[in-house]
């Protein structure tokens, strides 16, 4: 407590309560404050939710899952590659690389399914059409 020179009454000094706080010199650790000074007691910092997820990574994953007759798959590839580039360039400030990769994979799967579907219909109906044309 300090003395207030005008009133001669003690003035309370607000102190930070003892406890674990982020280490001012290392963001990855916590350090114990005893109420007056830092002690040498350290612990790993509490894990947060991590960096925010890149929105294009989320869009890539959703579009890859929906695939919407191939258009969603193409957009999943575009957004997935853009997201991976942005996440890499962010130096750890953005997350979602796994989501972007999943969107890219699902985009290719969707394109493969659309192509297989088209080949199937060409073989079934295209072959029938060509056979009926040649027999007349």
N, C-alpha and C positions, 0 to 999 in steps of 0.2 A: 504494500500500500504506500502511496505517495502522499505527502502532506500538501494540501492546497494552501498556498501562502496567504490568500485573501481571507479564508475562513478558518484556517487552522483545523480543518476536519480531514480525516483520511479519505482519499479518493480511491475507489477500487480500480485496479488495473485488470482489464479483461485478459485472461490468459487462455491459450488454447488448451483444451482438455487433453489429458494424457491419452494416447492411443496410437494405432497404426495409421500412418499417412503415406502418400506417395513420396518416395525419396526425392528430394529436390535436385539431386545430382544423377539419378538413374531412374528413368521412367519405368523400367521393368521390375523394380523392386519396391517394397514398402519398408519404411523405417519407423522404429518406435520413438515417439515423442513422449518424454516423461512429465511434461507440463512446464519444464523450464529449458530443456535442451534435448538435442537428438542423442539417442544412445547408439551403441554399435550393433544393436539387435536389428537384423534384416530378415525379410521374407520375400518370396516371389510375389509380384503384384497380382492382385485378383484378376482373373481373366474376364475380359468384357466380351461383348458380342463380336468383336473384331471390326475391321473396316467395313464401311457400308458397301453393299452389293451393287455392282454396276447394273443399271437398268436394262441395258441392251443384253446382258447375260441372262437376266430373267426373261426378257422377251424372246430370246433365242430358245430357251428351254420350253417355254409355253408353246411357241409356234411349232417347235419340233414335236411336241406331244400331240398337238391338234392336227397338224400337217395339212389340213384343208385342201385336199385334192392337189397337192404338189406345190401350190403357191405358198402355203405356210412353211413347207420344207425349204423352199428357196430363200424365203425371208429368214428362217432359222439359221441358215448358213451365213447369210450376209451379216445379220446381227451378231451371230456367234463370233465370226472373225473380227468384226469391229470391236466387240467387247474384249476379246483377248488382247488385241493391240492396245486398247485404252487401259486395261488393267496392268499390262506389262509396263506401259509408259508412266503409270501413276506412282511407281516406286513404293508400293505397299499401302497407298491410301485408299484403294478400291479393292474389293473382294469379288468373288463370283467366277473365278477362272474355271472351277469345276462345272458350274452351271453352263458356262459358255461352251465348254468342251462337250457336255452332254447334249446341248442344243445342236451343235455341229454334227455329232454322231447321229442323233435322231433325224436331222435334216437329210443326211445322206441315206438313212434307212427309208425315209419317206419318199425320196426321189427314186430309190430302187423299187419300192412297192408300186409307185405310179408307172414306172417303166415296165415292170412285170405285168401289171394290169393291162397296159396298152398292148404288149406283145401277145398276151392271152387273147384279147379281143380281136386282134388282127389275125391271129392263127385260126380262131374259131369262125369268125364272120368273114374275114378277108379271104380265107381259103375257100369258104363256101361260095362267096361272091365270084371269085375267079373261076371256080369249077363250073358254076352255072353259066357263066359267060362263054366259056370255051365249048360247052356241050351244045350250045344253040347255033 
